[in-house]
Amino acid sequence: MTTLVTGAFGCIGAWVVRGLLAAGERPVVYDLGDDPWRIRMIAGDDAPDRIAMVRGDITDRESLARVVREHAIRRVIHLAAWQVPLCRQDPPRGAAINVVGTANVFDVVRAAAGQIERVVYVSSAAVFGAPGLYPPGPLPDDAAAHPATHYGVYKVANEETARVYWEEHRIPSSGFRPLTVYGPGRDFGLTADPTLAMKAAVLGRPFQIRWGGATDLIYTEDVARALWPRPARGWTAPVSITCTAPRRRSPRSCARSRRRGRRRPAPSRLRVRHSHSRPRSMTRAISEISGPPLAPRSSTASPGRSTSSSGSGRTDGSTAES
């Protein structure tokens, strides 16, 4: 079976591609970018030669439909998105990419008339509001949405789009809501700061995290594992699952522990069962991270690698406050 990964050049997309290649698949990746540098870094230098790359914009429905037809796509992992800084900078374009782009994915699946088994997409914990709006303790998956950003509003719209496509067309889907994703490839957005701080600690360089407090830190590969194709476990109607970590950590305490050379914690727990990988040395993992210079950055788009509507450059739709 052939899997289509939109926004595959982003952080989570690169890890998803790595997993698909390890499973013996030759995925089709759909991205507006032209440099799969994260895929090379995470899945190996030869990875681009082992995948089918199609350059395209997620807002171009006809282009997306053509890829589904020509490559006989059976499964879709939808990651193409803009993150918080770019959505704040240009809300109409952010809505076109995040909301219309997701609607395009579902409508192409509908038009394929049973060809595609399931859509898996990344939502975000940004659908929720400030902690004071909720009772103490972990949030249930069906907790009320109170998004505080355009990005969060767009993710709520995507979850509702998935629900309506199930109710009207019986298209099954799964949406996952990670919070703070960290690890190799995580280099853009506000919640990339813990990863960049870990790298700085390993390299002995200064770095100032622009925010504080406790948060759920979820390793990139663990999020990707939740998205890899697997039996649907009896799911039919769309589900939205909040990804949580075993315990909350302060990003600064994480950076300190990396500097002391501790191994990373056991992989994050998700509210779906999946096999866990063996822990890796955090020093090794963080030293592999590529990205921008280790200096505090503004929350707007950074110069350098290009951004796009399909997850290339510095966009991958991977976190709540990216």
Secondary structure, DSSP 8 states (H G I E B T S, - for coil): -EEEEETTTSHHHHHHHHHHHHTT---EEEES-S--HHHHHHH-TTGGGGSEEEE--TT-HHHHHHHHHHTTEEEEEE-----HHHHHH-HHHHHIIIIIHHHHHHHHHHHTTT---EEEEE--GGGS--GGGS-SS---TT------SHHHHHHHHHHHHHHHHHHHH---EEEEE--EEESTT--SSGGGHHHHHHHHHHHT-----S--S-B-EEEHHHHHHHHS----TT--S-EEEE---SS-B-HHHHHHHHHTT----S----SS---------HHHHHHT---S-SS---SS--SSS---TTS-TT----STT-
